[in-house]
């Protein structure tokens, strides 16, 4: 693919996303801050102040926090920002994630054509960061996948077993940062058990057992794109918005299809 075609695709992808964000904002679909950002802000403030049980069930259920304690510490470190500022920090992280997924800024623009990218960018969620973590893990850089596994668990499937040392370092660091809040770990486990099978929003109607079985079969192929796909589909609670994570196996497949270990074949360097 010529550089001109790549640039045109990238520019078109960016325009496609910007139009969706502008129209969605006007229609009230993409408020700033988004609901997820408000949740992260509340959890961070409550952890810093010790003013509440961050793992309590909150109505609506989408306002309940179910991620592991290291993420609560992360939000506590960031929630000193006003909620709109926290929303923008998350947005910046997702733009960087698109750069990682695409292999270049040109590739990031092309990745904007993938369905749901605009919806993730316009929300306070960080599914694109998880997708980037999967891409990095397949490329033998597992650190971000370990971190996001504390939120969604399945990114660990993208990690090659030989990278266990890097995994151990990140896990140890995650435990260390939660030492002042060790009581959060049993509270988190209790919340996961109590909310098993309880949907916090509309989910893809494919049972986890089936998705996990398919993921194991994909891992058995030992192919990079299959490992990325396994990590994308084996999220315990797979919401419709989480499907944007499928951009990760697509990017890995294109990268290896082109025989280039550094960039997807659609990127321009």
C-alpha positions as CSV (number, residue, x, y, z in Angstrom):
1,X,0.0,0.0,0.0
2,X,1.4,3.4,-1.0
3,X,2.1,6.1,1.5
4,X,-0.5,8.3,-0.1
5,X,-3.2,5.6,0.3
6,X,-2.2,5.0,3.9
7,X,-2.3,8.7,4.6
8,X,-5.7,9.0,3.0
9,X,-7.1,6.1,5.0
10,X,-5.7,7.5,8.2
11,X,-7.1,11.0,7.6
12,X,-10.4,9.5,6.7
13,X,-10.4,7.4,9.9
14,X,-9.7,10.4,12.1
15,X,-12.4,12.4,10.3
16,X,-14.8,9.5,10.8
17,X,-14.2,9.4,14.5
18,X,-14.2,13.2,15.0
19,X,-17.6,13.4,13.2
20,X,-19.0,10.7,15.5
21,X,-17.6,12.4,18.6
22,X,-19.0,15.8,17.6
23,X,-22.5,14.5,16.7
24,X,-22.5,12.2,19.8
25,X,-21.6,15.1,22.1
26,X,-24.3,17.2,20.6
27,X,-26.8,14.4,21.2
28,X,-25.6,13.9,24.8
29,X,-24.2,10.5,24.0
30,X,-20.6,11.5,25.1
31,X,-20.9,13.7,28.2
32,X,-17.7,15.1,29.7
33,X,-17.0,13.6,32.2
34,X,-18.4,10.2,31.2
35,X,-20.1,7.9,33.7
36,X,-17.0,5.7,34.0
37,X,-14.8,8.7,34.7
38,X,-17.2,9.8,37.5
39,X,-17.0,6.3,38.9
40,X,-13.2,6.3,38.9
41,X,-13.2,9.8,40.5
42,X,-15.6,8.6,43.3
43,X,-13.6,5.5,44.0
44,X,-10.3,7.4,44.1
45,X,-11.7,10.1,46.4
46,X,-13.2,7.5,48.8
47,X,-10.0,5.5,49.0
48,X,-7.9,8.6,49.8
49,X,-10.3,9.9,52.4
50,X,-11.3,6.5,53.8
51,X,-14.9,7.7,53.6
52,X,-16.6,4.6,52.3
53,X,-16.5,1.0,51.2
54,X,-15.4,1.2,47.6
55,X,-16.6,-2.3,46.9
56,X,-20.2,-1.7,48.1
57,X,-23.0,-2.3,45.6
58,X,-24.2,1.0,44.3
59,X,-27.4,1.7,42.3
60,X,-27.4,1.8,39.4
61,X,-25.1,-1.2,39.3
62,X,-23.0,0.4,36.6
63,X,-21.8,2.7,39.4
64,X,-20.4,-0.3,41.4
65,X,-16.6,-0.8,41.4
66,X,-15.4,-4.3,40.7
67,X,-11.7,-3.9,39.7
68,X,-8.8,-5.2,41.8
69,X,-7.3,-3.0,44.5
70,X,-4.3,-1.8,42.4
71,X,-6.8,0.1,40.1
72,X,-8.4,1.7,43.1
73,X,-4.9,3.0,44.1
74,X,-4.4,4.3,40.5
75,X,-7.7,6.2,40.6
76,X,-6.8,7.5,44.1
77,X,-3.6,8.9,42.6
78,X,-5.5,10.6,39.7
79,X,-8.8,11.7,41.3
80,X,-7.3,14.9,42.7
81,X,-8.0,16.1,39.2
82,X,-11.5,17.4,38.6
83,X,-13.6,14.8,36.8
84,X,-13.4,16.5,33.4
85,X,-9.6,16.5,33.8
86,X,-9.6,12.8,34.7
87,X,-11.7,12.2,31.7
88,X,-9.2,14.0,29.5
89,X,-6.3,12.0,31.0
90,X,-8.0,8.8,30.1
91,X,-8.7,10.1,26.6
92,X,-5.0,10.9,26.2
93,X,-4.1,7.4,27.3
94,X,-6.5,5.9,24.7
95,X,-5.0,8.1,21.9
96,X,-1.6,6.7,22.9
97,X,-3.2,3.2,22.9
98,X,-4.3,3.7,19.3
99,X,-0.7,4.6,18.4
100,X,0.4,1.3,19.9
101,X,-2.3,-0.7,18.2
102,X,-1.6,0.9,14.8
103,X,2.2,0.8,15.1
104,X,2.4,4.4,14.0
105,X,0.3,7.5,14.0
106,X,-0.7,6.7,10.4
107,X,-1.8,3.2,11.6
108,X,-3.6,4.8,14.6
109,X,-5.7,6.8,12.1
110,X,-6.5,3.7,10.1
111,X,-7.5,1.9,13.3
112,X,-10.1,4.6,13.8
113,X,-12.2,2.9,11.1
114,X,-12.7,0.0,13.5
115,X,-16.3,0.0,14.9
116,X,-16.8,1.4,18.4
117,X,-13.5,3.3,18.5
118,X,-15.3,6.6,18.7
119,X,-17.6,5.2,21.4
120,X,-14.6,4.2,23.6
121,X,-12.9,7.5,23.0
122,X,-16.0,9.4,24.0
123,X,-16.5,7.5,27.2
124,X,-14.5,7.3,30.4
125,X,-13.8,3.6,29.8
126,X,-10.3,2.3,28.8
127,X,-11.0,-0.6,26.5
128,X,-8.5,0.7,23.9
129,X,-5.8,0.7,26.6
130,X,-6.6,-3.0,27.2
131,X,-6.4,-3.6,23.4
132,X,-3.0,-1.9,23.3
133,X,-1.9,-4.1,26.3
134,X,-2.8,-7.2,24.3
135,X,-0.8,-6.0,21.3
136,X,2.2,-5.3,23.5
137,X,2.0,-8.6,25.3
138,X,2.0,-10.5,22.0
139,X,5.1,-8.5,21.1
140,X,6.7,-9.8,24.3
141,X,6.2,-6.7,26.3
142,X,3.7,-7.9,29.0
143,X,3.8,-5.2,31.6
144,X,0.6,-3.3,30.6
145,X,-1.3,-6.6,30.0
146,X,-0.5,-7.6,33.6
147,X,-1.8,-4.2,34.9
148,X,-5.0,-4.4,32.8
149,X,-5.5,-8.0,33.9
150,X,-6.2,-6.6,37.4
151,X,-9.2,-5.0,35.7
152,X,-10.4,-7.5,33.1
153,X,-8.3,-10.7,33.9
154,X,-8.1,-12.0,30.3
155,X,-5.2,-9.9,29.0
156,X,-3.0,-12.4,30.8
157,X,-3.8,-14.9,28.1
158,X,-1.9,-12.8,25.6
159,X,1.3,-13.1,27.6
160,X,3.9,-15.6,26.5
161,X,4.9,-18.0,29.4
162,X,8.5,-17.1,28.9
163,X,7.8,-13.6,30.1
164,X,7.0,-14.7,33.6
165,X,9.8,-12.6,35.1
166,X,8.3,-9.4,33.8
167,X,4.9,-10.6,35.0
168,X,6.2,-11.3,38.5
169,X,7.7,-7.8,38.7
170,X,4.5,-6.1,37.9
171,X,2.4,-8.3,40.2
172,X,4.9,-7.6,43.0
173,X,4.7,-3.8,42.3
174,X,0.9,-4.1,42.3
175,X,0.9,-5.8,45.7
176,X,3.4,-3.2,47.1
177,X,1.2,-0.2,46.2
178,X,-1.7,-1.8,48.0
179,X,0.1,-2.5,51.2
180,X,-1.6,0.4,53.0
181,X,-4.9,-1.0,51.8
182,X,-4.5,-4.8,52.3
183,X,-8.1,-5.1,53.5
184,X,-9.2,-4.3,50.0
185,X,-8.1,-7.7,48.6
186,X,-10.6,-9.8,50.6
187,X,-13.3,-7.2,50.0
188,X,-12.7,-7.4,46.3
189,X,-12.8,-11.2,46.2
190,X,-16.0,-11.1,48.2
191,X,-17.5,-8.6,45.8
192,X,-16.6,-10.7,42.8
193,X,-18.2,-13.8,44.4
194,X,-21.3,-11.9,45.3
195,X,-21.7,-10.4,41.9
196,X,-21.0,-13.5,39.9
197,X,-23.5,-13.7,37.0
198,X,-24.8,-10.2,37.8
199,X,-24.6,-8.0,34.7
200,X,-23.6,-4.3,35.1
201,X,-24.9,-3.6,31.6
202,X,-25.9,-5.2,28.4
203,X,-23.5,-8.1,27.6
204,X,-22.7,-10.1,24.5
205,X,-25.1,-13.1,24.9
206,X,-22.4,-15.8,24.7
207,X,-21.7,-17.5,28.0
208,X,-18.3,-17.1,29.5
209,X,-17.8,-20.9,29.6
210,X,-18.1,-21.1,25.8
211,X,-15.9,-18.1,25.2
212,X,-13.3,-19.4,27.6
213,X,-13.3,-22.8,25.9
214,X,-12.8,-21.2,22.5
215,X,-10.0,-19.1,24.0
216,X,-8.2,-22.2,25.2
217,X,-8.5,-23.7,21.8
218,X,-7.0,-20.6,20.3
219,X,-4.1,-20.6,22.7
220,X,-3.4,-24.2,21.6
221,X,-2.6,-23.0,18.1
222,X,0.3,-21.0,19.5
223,X,-0.3,-18.3,16.9
224,X,0.2,-14.6,17.9
225,X,-3.1,-13.4,16.5
226,X,-4.9,-16.4,18.1
227,X,-3.4,-15.5,21.5
228,X,-4.6,-11.9,21.1
229,X,-8.1,-13.1,20.1
230,X,-8.2,-15.4,23.1
231,X,-7.4,-12.5,25.4
232,X,-10.1,-10.4,23.7
233,X,-13.0,-12.8,23.9
234,X,-12.3,-14.3,27.4
235,X,-13.2,-11.3,29.4
236,X,-15.5,-12.7,32.1
237,X,-18.1,-10.0,31.6
238,X,-18.1,-9.1,27.9
239,X,-20.1,-6.0,27.3
240,X,-21.0,-4.7,23.9
241,X,-18.6,-1.8,24.3
242,X,-15.8,-4.1,25.1
243,X,-15.9,-5.5,21.5
244,X,-13.7,-2.6,20.5
245,X,-10.9,-4.8,22.0
246,X,-11.1,-7.0,19.0
247,X,-9.1,-4.4,17.2
248,X,-6.1,-5.9,19.0
249,X,-6.1,-9.4,17.3
250,X,-6.9,-7.7,14.0
251,X,-3.8,-5.5,14.4
252,X,-1.6,-8.4,15.4
253,X,-2.9,-10.5,12.4
254,X,-2.2,-7.7,10.0
255,X,1.3,-7.2,11.5
256,X,2.3,-10.8,11.1
257,X,0.5,-11.2,7.8
258,X,2.9,-8.5,6.5
259,X,5.9,-10.2,8.0
260,X,6.7,-7.0,9.9
261,X,7.3,-7.4,13.7
262,X,7.3,-3.6,14.3
263,X,4.2,-2.2,12.5
264,X,0.9,-3.3,11.1
265,X,1.0,-3.5,7.3
266,X,-1.3,-0.6,7.1
267,X,1.0,1.8,9.0
268,X,3.4,4.1,7.4
269,X,6.2,4.1,10.0
